[in-house]
Amino acid sequence: MTQNAQDTAADKSEMGSLLLGAGFALASLIILPAVAQRIGLGSSLTIALRGALMRAANRV
């Protein structure tokens, strides 16, 4: 019975990490370039911010 509770807690943790990583990927690929274009950021700064978000997504 204790093992089942631990498995459930691990599954929830994995799902949270998956959602967080997917959110970072979505932000770096779609949301960040749209916002950068709207406010007029340069392409090099946008690429640097995308790289930082993708690194954060890989660490999760």
C-alpha positions in Angstrom: 0.0 0.0 0.0 2.9 2.4 0.7 4.5 1.6 -2.6 1.3 2.5 -4.4 1.2 5.9 -2.7 4.8 6.5 -3.6 4.1 5.6 -7.3 1.2 8.1 -7.3 3.4 10.9 -5.9 6.1 10.1 -8.5 3.6 10.2 -11.3 2.3 13.6 -10.2 5.9 14.9 -10.0 6.7 13.6 -13.5 3.5 15.2 -14.9 4.3 18.5 -13.3 7.8 18.4 -14.8 6.4 17.5 -18.2 3.9 20.4 -18.1 6.5 22.9 -17.0 9.0 21.8 -19.7 6.3 21.9 -22.3 5.3 25.4 -21.1 8.9 26.6 -21.4 9.2 25.1 -24.9 5.9 26.8 -26.0 7.0 30.1 -24.6 10.4 30.0 -26.3 9.1 28.8 -29.7 5.8 30.8 -30.0 5.1 33.3 -27.3 8.6 34.9 -27.0 9.1 35.7 -30.7 5.6 37.2 -31.0 6.1 39.4 -28.0 9.6 40.4 -29.1 8.3 41.4 -32.5 5.5 43.4 -31.0 7.7 45.4 -28.7 10.6 45.6 -31.2 13.4 43.6 -29.7 16.3 42.7 -31.9 16.7 39.3 -33.3 19.9 38.5 -31.4 18.3 39.3 -28.1 15.3 37.2 -29.0 17.5 34.3 -29.9 19.4 34.6 -26.6 16.1 34.6 -24.6 14.9 31.6 -26.6 18.1 29.7 -25.7 17.7 30.5 -22.1 14.2 29.2 -22.0 15.1 26.0 -23.8 17.9 25.4 -21.4 15.5 25.9 -18.5 13.1 23.5 -20.2 15.8 20.8 -20.4 16.7 21.2 -16.7 13.2 20.5 -15.6 
